[in-house]
Amino acid sequence: MQQQWRGPLYPARLPSFHRVPAPALLADRFRWFWIPEWDLAAGRTSRQEVLPFPALNLVIEQDCVRLYGPATRRSVRDLQGTGWAFGLLLRPAAVPFLCPDPGALKDASTALELPGLRTPVTAAMESKANDDGGARRAAAVAAASAWVETALPTPPPESLLANRFEDLIEADPSLTRVDQAADLLGVSVRSLQRIARKHVGLPPLAMIRRYRLQEAADRLRTDPDLGIADVAAELGYADHAHLTDVFREVLGFTPS
C-alpha cells in the first residue's frame, strides 16, 4: 500500500505493526485499521514517534475506547511490557457521527462508551489462537467492520465532499493552496473552510500542510541523498529554510 509507512517516523522501531484496508463498502467511513502489538523484555522501552494524518482516530485498547482528535504536532508514546491497540483511521465523513465538534479534540482525546465495539475486538485480540497473530487480527477486523456497518450510517453528500477534499490532497503533491482545492471541488473557499472544520476540526490549509509535511518526511527518510531544497520546492515550501522551520515547529527537529 502506498501509504503503508506514512505516519510512523521510524518504522524500524515498531515491534509489530499492521495496516488493513477498510472493506470497499465501508471505505467512505474509515481508511484502514492499524494494529500495533508488542511484547518487550522487562526494563525495555520502545519509543514510537508518529506524524499523524490530519484526521481522527478511533482506538480500542484493553480497557477503553478513545476518540483521538486531530493532532498539530508529532505524537510520542513509550511502549513497555506486553500490549496491543486496535485503531481506525477515520475518514472525514464518519466524524460527525462520533463527534459534533472535532476542533474541541485538537491534540486531545475523549473516552467513548462503545461496548458493542470494545467487547468483541478485545475478545478477538486477546484470544489464544495458535498462530502468528493473523487469526486474532482477522477476527478483530471482522468484529470492528460489523460494528461500523451498523453504527455509522452511509454519509450524506456534504460529508462525502469532505472525503473528496482529503483524496485530492493525498493524490496531488502540487496542491498547496486552499483556493486550488476549492476550485477543483466546485465550492467556495469559505464553504471548504466550514466543511473541514466540521469534519476534521482543522482549517483546510492545515490539512494540506500536514500531507505535504508527511510527504517531505517520507521522501527524506527513504532517500537520504535527496536535497532538502529540492523537496521544499516540489512540495510548495518557499525554500529550504521554510521547510526546516516547519519541521522544527511540528516535529521538534530539522529535516537533516
C-alpha angles and dihedrals in degrees: 000000000000093000095043096118101028109120105027107088094202108028092176089068093060111108092205126343131173133180119198118190118236115259110265093250091054099039091104089064104043137007103216147329115254118201124185119183128182140182108180130181118255111282094015122121127195113201114210118198119189135182096209125219114251090260144087125266128209107208130190119198132169096280108021152015117235133186111217117204128217114300124222096192140030119295120229126192129171112215120208136169118355126327151117142214131204116205140179118208099216125220114229090250092066097051100082089057090060106028130024093199114029090174088069088062096054107142088354143083140213133208117244127202100229107144091160087065103032099047100055094037092050091047090052096046093048097045118118097237108166100233140077092290097274095114092049093050092046091052091048091049091051092049094048092046090053090051093050092050092055102032103041112053125213105286121248122244097268090054091050088053088058088055090051090054090053091048091051093053092049097046100046118050089184091065103099105144133068094226090057090056093044091053092049091050094044096237135110122264089246092053091050090050091053093047093050094049092048096047103032108012094234134096112260091245090057089053092050092048093050092055091047091049091050089051091050094048091047094050094047092046095049097040111036091179092061114113115245091217091054092052091048092052094047094050100046102261116142093236146318091294093053092054091046091052092051091048091051093046097048104027103026095235139067128261090255 
